[in-house]
Amino acid sequence: MALFADKVRKAICEGTAGTGRGFVLMPTSCPYGRVLPAKTLRNYELMLEQVEAL
């Protein structure tokens, strides 16, 4: 999962660099069913971990 975490960190850095920038970290596609696949859930968790690490 390190590759996904790297992409999240890069998005955070690029999205928040400079003045006057707004940024919302969210997946490009959100599952809408009742069952969330394990990989999707882990990706959400990784996103949160990267934000909390800042």
ABEGO torsion letter per residue (X at the ends): XAAAAAAAAAAAAAAABEBGBBBBBBBABBBABABBBAAAAAAAAAAAAAAAAX
